[in-house]
Amino acid sequence: MRSLKLLLCWMALTGLGWAQPTVEIGRVTWYTDYDEAMKVAKKENKPLWLHFGENPG
């Protein structure tokens, strides 16, 4: 029983470090018009990410 208490105490104390804050890498602009997205990607020399399915965000 003592080892269980120690384990739970250890988990409670170290669990605070497990939760990582959300890191925002940058803003993403999602386009619904393929031609417009392609134009912007070429202008900024960036790859174009195509997403099929539910709208992100």
C-alpha positions in Angstrom: 0.0 0.0 0.0 2.9 2.3 0.8 4.4 1.8 -2.6 1.1 2.7 -4.2 1.0 6.0 -2.3 4.5 6.7 -3.3 3.7 6.0 -6.9 0.7 8.2 -6.9 2.6 11.0 -5.1 5.4 10.7 -7.7 2.9 10.8 -10.6 1.2 13.9 -9.1 4.6 15.7 -8.6 6.1 14.8 -12.0 2.8 15.0 -13.9 3.1 18.8 -13.9 6.0 18.5 -16.3 4.1 16.2 -18.7 1.7 18.8 -19.9 3.4 20.8 -22.6 2.1 24.2 -23.4 0.6 24.7 -26.9 3.3 25.9 -29.2 2.2 28.1 -32.1 4.6 27.8 -34.9 2.9 30.4 -37.1 -0.3 31.5 -38.7 -1.8 29.4 -41.4 -4.2 30.9 -44.0 -6.5 28.3 -45.5 -7.8 29.1 -49.0 -10.9 27.6 -50.5 -10.0 28.7 -54.0 -7.4 26.5 -55.6 -6.3 29.1 -58.2 -5.8 31.8 -55.6 -3.9 29.4 -53.3 -1.7 28.4 -56.2 -1.0 32.0 -57.1 0.0 32.9 -53.5 2.2 29.7 -53.2 4.1 30.6 -56.4 4.5 34.2 -55.4 5.9 33.3 -51.9 7.8 30.3 -53.2 6.1 27.9 -50.8 4.6 24.5 -51.3 0.9 24.1 -51.6 -0.9 21.8 -49.1 -4.1 20.2 -50.3 -6.5 19.2 -47.7 -9.5 16.9 -48.5 -12.1 16.5 -45.8 -13.2 18.5 -42.9 -12.2 22.2 -42.9 -9.2 22.7 -40.5 -9.6 24.9 -37.5 
